[in-house]
Every structure is written in C-alpha cells, then in structure tokens.
Amino acid sequence: MRLLDPFSGRLVPGLALFLLITLTTTAAAPILRGPTTGRVEGHVRDQQGAPIAQAQVFVVGTALNALTDSAGAYVLPAVPEGRPTIRAAFIGYRSAEATVAVRAGRTTTQDFTLQQSAVQMNEVTVQTGAAAGASPSLDSQQNGLMAQGDRAAQRKDPSRDQGGVPRGAKAAESRRPYVDGVPYEPWRVQREPGNTEAYARIEENRFLAAYSNPLSTFSIDVDAASYSNVRRFLTQGTLPPADAVRLEELVNYFPYTYPDRTGRHPFAVTTEVGPSPWAPEHRLVRIGLQARRFATRDLPPSNLVFLIDVSGSMQSWDKLPLVKQAFCALVQELRPQDRVAIVVYAGAAGLVLPSTSGADKGTILAAIDRLEAGGSTAGGAGIKLAYDVARENYFPEGNNRLILATDGDFNVGVSSDAEMIRLVETRREEGTFLTVLGFGTGNLKDTKMEQMADKGNGHYAYIDSFREAKKVFVREFGGTLFTVAKDVKIQVEFNPARVQAYRLLGYENRLMAKEDFADDKKDAGEMGAGHAVTALYEVVPVGAPPVALGGDSLTYQKVSLRPSASRSPELMTVRLRYKDPDGTRSRLLSTPVVDRGSSTASRDLRFASAVAAFALVLRNSDNKGAASYDMVLALARDARGEDPEGYRGEFISMVERARTLSGMEDTAME
C-alpha cells in the first residue's frame, strides 16, 4: 500500500509514512525535563555536639545561603546539580567547607562541625575623650573563645613567677571572681596587640530651666552603633566604657509601633507623655518620627560602591571575614537595576570589581570571596577612588552611595581627619552619600567613623555579628540605603507655665544652637526609608521638687509670659525642619503636646524608658535617680510584648549579663 507523503508530496509505503509522521510529531513536541536542582540539608554543631544557631551556610560563588535554626538545622532547597562547595561559618569559629554531590530531585545531607578559633590578645590602653587611662587586659571569654595572653612576655617579666602569675598574687587568686572558669576583672577591657579604641567624651545633658531656656534644639540621629558595641562588650565579659554608651542610639536600636506618614511630608510625628520610672515626680515625653515605608521593588535604582578595608588590622575573625558575610547578605537583596563596584584599600587602593549589575550576583559574590587582609591602611586614597567610581556610574534619579567597612584605623597615607571630612562633604553635595560600618575589637575608631557618616549624609552602624549584618542590610534595607529626608532638625519650645525644668536624654553630640534651627546652611541628620527616630525628654512639672540646674540665670533681664501660656494646657510645642534629599530649602512642621496626666504609658514608651534607664545605669549617671538593673529588667519584661525578631528578648539577656558583671565588679573591688 502506497500513501501520499504530506511533507514531500510523493507516494511512499504506508508503514514508512506512519513512522515518518510519528517521529516528526515527536520531535516537534516540547521535551519535558526533570528538575535540575537538588536539596542540601544538615546541621551545624560545635565540637561538643551542641547546635550552633544563626550560623551561615552557603554555596561558594553563588547567592544561595541559609541560616541555621535553634537546633542548628539548615536547608538549601535549590542547589544546581553537580559538585558544589558548601561552606558553614559562624563568628568565633573556623569556617568549614565540603564538596558535595548534588543530584537533581534528590536530597543530600551534609553536616558540619565547627571548631572554636583561638584569638591572641595583649594589654593596651582604652582612650575616652581627651583623657587616656591604662586598661591592661586579662584573659577572658570572647563570644565563647578562650583568649590567650602573651605568655612569652609574662615569662620574661621578673615580677612574675614561672607560671606567669604575678608574685604574691596566688593567695588572692582564690578570691577572684571567675566567668566560665576564667579569672574575671571587669575594669579590664580586651584589646588586640598594639591597638586602642577611642570614644569621644560625653558631657551628659543637664536639667535646664524652662523659664530662661525655653528652646531645645538638636539634630536627629538614626545611628544604632552604640547598642551593638555595648552588646559586644557585654558578650566579651566586661562592662562598656561610659563614653561608649550613647543613650539615644540604644533607644533607637528597637522598632516601635509608629503610624505611617500622612499627607505630603515624608514622615509622621507622634508624641506621648507618661511617668518617669526613675523619678516618679517627673514626666517622660516621647517624640517619635516614622519615615515613609517603601516596598523594595518601589525603591529607586542604586549605584553602590563597596569600600572595604583589607589592611593587616582587618585580619581577625570579627573583621574581614565578617565584612564578607555582611556584604554577601546585601548582594542577595540587590535587583537587576542596581549596580555594585568594589574598591579595596590597604597599602594602596584598587578597583576589585567594576560597576556590575545586581543580576550578576555570582560575579559580585566571587569578588567578595577572594578578598584577603594584609598591609597598612591608606584609607584616604581608597575613599577618593571609591568616590570617583561612584561618579563615573552616577544615577541622576537614583541612590548613589559609598558603603565603607573598616575598623577605622586610617594610619598611612592621606589620613588627615579634616581633609577626609572635607572630601566627604564635597561629594555629599554632588549627590553621593556615605554609610559607614564599623567592625572588630581593639582599634575601633568610633568617633571618626560616626563623624564621617554624619558629614556624608549617611548613618553609622557597628556590626558585631552576622545577625546584626542581616538586620542592617536585609530587614532595614531601605533605611540603610535610601534617604527620604535630610537635614532633619527638632526644636522644642517648653511652656514655663507648665514646665519647671527639662532634660534631653542623649543626643549630646547632636545639640544645635537655637539659631541653627532656621538656618538651612546648617547640616543635620538624615532619615532613610522606613527609619524611625525616638527622642525622650525628662520633664520636671511646675510644683514638683526643684532639681539642680545647668545654665546661667539672667541678671539684667526678666522673662515674662504671655497670658495665653498660663491658660494653655500645652506642655510644649515640637517643631521640625527637613529638606528633600535633593533640596536646598527646608520645610517646617509643628505639633503641640498636652500632658493628660496619665499614670500609665504605652508598651512602647515603657520599653523605651527601660532602655534609657539601662544607659543611665551603665553610665552611672548623676541623673539616674532610682534606676537600677532590677528596675530595668522589670520594665523590659513587662513591656516586651510581641517580639518577632527577638531584639527585646536579647536586650533582657544583656541587662541580666550586665547585672551579673556589675555584681562581680563590686565583689572584686572589695
């Protein structure tokens, strides 16, 4: 039997035609392929078999990663088939990696055991403000690590015995307090060899008379570096230096329930008045600002330059290794329209990665993974190169920003603080802002980094763990990178008919002259998308027992009040000025505050007051009143409320640890 071939028009045998049509139809049909990825899961444990929570597990050279849960378990759900390298890392432990065989549609189990790192530390000086005092270090636990002292130097010291113990000290050894088997002396602070930490001296705000000083003016501050730095000290087993505790940054570390903005302004203003826990006859006033929240997809494109310190001082596990983890977390949040370049600096500055699309995450992550520390620090040259790279790839309608990661140890080359600040201010006016991330222990230059971020229209964060990196770069992505208002200032006018005296809690390095409020040439703080700012005032009402006042009384003038002041129920008026990110003229908002005399406060105000009281106790403030660690714990536990990220629970643990350390200090000093 012969049939007509529909493709050629020729007569062919029937069976041949059947086979031809069948094969052709089969070839034209889409081919159904199986999955091309597999699943990798397992656990991360320490040498004793205990689970390590919040460890990072990632596929080297890709953006695939996961964090372990409280049981140390992780899951990488879609790993390309093949033999990828999986790495597990956690601060304080040596990273471990393994090459695994991933088969499509199958699950591969890979467990990791991490070994603790040994960090060698010596004695150095801690500087606070203009004064510097010797603070010799003592071997102690740091994030679960045993820090080893300089045993060789001890053996050479004739004042010590053969075991390196000071002669005559053995009798007192049994009376010394211990933490996990390690001798503990709370006034000693751990430092790395040859390095010093420096903090600007804080002159705490005093009470001012509302009659002669009715105006209080300051710049906002969204930084929270002080909180994570305090946490680092407590984790290491020591109380922080008083000047490392910036009250406003501790309070602003936490999210609060503020309403979204309404109308044409980029943020909403909220006020509340309640009792002061440490001084019941006083009132506590909370001023809250909430910036407009954006979905990540709605944010403008970013032109980012990672400026990474790879000098020799960045070698320790809490510096460059953590920097790399932090930037890997940020890269995973980037969109195709975002671009990233990487500049490094050590003995010289260099461009490691030209501006690359956020869609090419593998290339960016590979460049980060190759970074190694070594050499001295030429920070000035690195910043200049990074700004030049940002200028070459400038987005007129986008977000242009340098993200500097360093311990702040600019010690070689162009390192004049004044010259560097002028450069940052100049490039700020061109539209490129600066965010500064501090890392590490021992030579942290806190004051310099905070100043650079302030002058660069950015903010300063201290990264002490990968969890903190995730908070800054993932949960607060918009606020970290996208400015919605700049030069934000607050001026409060108190009603002397209602207020005898007042005190601003914190913001000591953000105070401004009253004339600066309306001066648009004066620089002030910035707010990022989704950022919130909280400021607290302690107010002494008229009729309450008087307090010691700062400032001078008037000799030749008499202040008179308008008749309306006595009739007004208003406690104060809050005024704010801000500029649009690309604006030059400020806008004004104003809202009155009335004290309803409530004896209770919202959960958020109670928790914020607990954090403020904690700062007062840590600083041993003259104005702490009845504040104590026990009071702070009672307040925080009562006001914890919903805590999805665990920040408030962690705070409670920090207070408990500070109370324990404080008790050890009292015992050791007796």
Protein Blocks (a to p, Z undefined) as FASTA:
>chain_A
ZZddfknopacdfklmmmmmmmmmmmmpccddddfbdcdddddddfkopacehiacddeh
iabdcdddfkopacdfbgcedjdddddddehiacddddddddehiacddddddddddddd
ddddddehjbdcddddddddeehiacdddfklmmmpmkbcfkopaehklmmmmmpcceeh
iacdfkbccddehiacddddddddddddfklmmbccddddfbfklmmmmmmmmmnopacd
fklpcfklmmmmpccdddddehjbfbdcdddddddfklmkbccdddddddddddfklpcc
ddddddddfbfklmpmklmmmmmmmmmmmmmmpcfkbccddddddfbccdfbdcddfklm
mlmmmmmmmpcceddddfklmmmmmmmmmmmmocfklccddddddehiacghjfbfklmm
mmmmmmmmnopacddddedehjacfklmmmmmmmnopacdddfbfklmmmmmmmmmmmmm
mcfbghiacdddddfklmmbdcdeejklmcccfklmmmmkbccddddehiacdddddddd
ehiacdddedjddfkbccdddfklmmpmbfbdcddddddfkbcbdcddddddddehiabd
cfklmmmmmmmmmmmmmnopaklmmacfklmmmmmmmmnmpafkommmmmmmmmmmmmmm
mmmmmmmmZZ
